Amino acid sequence: MTKKIRLIILAVCVLLFIIITPYVVLYSLGYRIDFENKKIVTTGGIYVRVLPQGSEVLIDSKINNKTGLFSNSVFVQNLLPKQHSVLIKKDGYYNYQKNLLVKENEVTKLEHVILFKKNILFEILADKNQSPFNQPVIEDKYIIKNSNLYYSSAKENANITLLQKNTSIIKNLVSFKVLNNNIIWLALDGLLYSSDINGKNAQNLSEIKLKINNINIYKIFTFDQEIFLKNNNSLLLLNKETKAFSDFYGNVRDLKTSPNSQKLLYYNDHEILLSDMNQLNSERTLLNRFSNQINDCYWINDDYIIIQLEDKILISEINVIDKVNTVELPKAVSLTDGTNVDLKNIKILFNQQEKKLYILNQKNTLISERLIP
């Protein structure tokens, strides 16, 4: 090999070193070339936490990861700052999909993801007397007659004397709520009061009178320190400082708080909305809108709800980034004995302690396996 050729080879190697070294250094520091936008950018990452374990996580249909036996999370680095699609799947479960924006030098987190079984097993409750649909609520112990509150004839009041049942506990009220050992009630004078369970030691909770319409239906809701009043379908919130009710939302059928009491869910015939319990007067979030009528909603945990429409049961996340993932349960459910039952004219309840769904299907009560780990 001549000296000239050796010099040429050396020059080529030096040139390649000069060209490649900056790229290698930049690559090791987390920089990439964004060919689409023709510029050098710093990368970001996506962190995913999902149950059950063993779920497959795909980023942009290419990067494939799987949660392990002892870990339910996946962390993918060196992603260009742009929208990335995340697909989470597992055999026998409904898929979960979300588009996430990755920013430079930041990790985008997708946590609290749960995959739900496609075939949830149910069993028929043998003792119909144990059905939660037949259980009394504490308000059943009382009854309003002629604007006065009395003990009712419920079996829980078997030890109450006839004289006590015929003596009013509270007079001149339109609605009440039993809370621990107290009764909260809306009086005919338009003020909200609280007393002990016997109607004694009454005190004002509000100071600005509402105009009471005797044909309207009033219902009191209490969540932690917050008190709501539903006037027909209009929802009012009691301001603890001014002790006055103000409009909260104009069309509400029912409302429920999340298990951690941080979020408020409320819905009407076709919409489900969310508010932060710590910022009730801030902007509310529209979670879902349906053409079918909403019959009921329950929290499954702090991140998922179960919804009964006229003719179907849905499970929905509350993460409104990108599309809201919703799955529909089959209209015929599988029993543990291998048979199937068609769902007709149903009602639902969700038991927070057991994490099980109860379905009143005509005359039978169906109990699911645990919906979440």
Secondary structure, DSSP 8 states (H G I E B T S, - for coil): --HHHHHHHHHHHHHHHHHHHHHHHHHHTTEEEETTTTEEEE-EEEEEEEESTT-EEEETTTEEEE--SS--EEEEEEE-SSEEEEEEE-TTB--EEEEEE--TT-EEEEEEEE--BSS-EEEE-S-GGG-GGG---GGGGEEEETTEEEE-S-GGGTTS-HHHHTS-SB-SEEEEEEETTEEEEEETTS-EEEEETTS-S-EES--S-----TTS-EEEEEETTEEEEEETTEEEEEETTTTEEEEEES--SEEEE-TTS-EEEEE-SSEEEEEETT-TTS--EEEEE-SS-EEEEEESSSSEEEEEESS-EEEEE---SSS--EEE--SEEEETTS-EEE--SEEEEEETTTTEEEEEETTEEEEE--S--
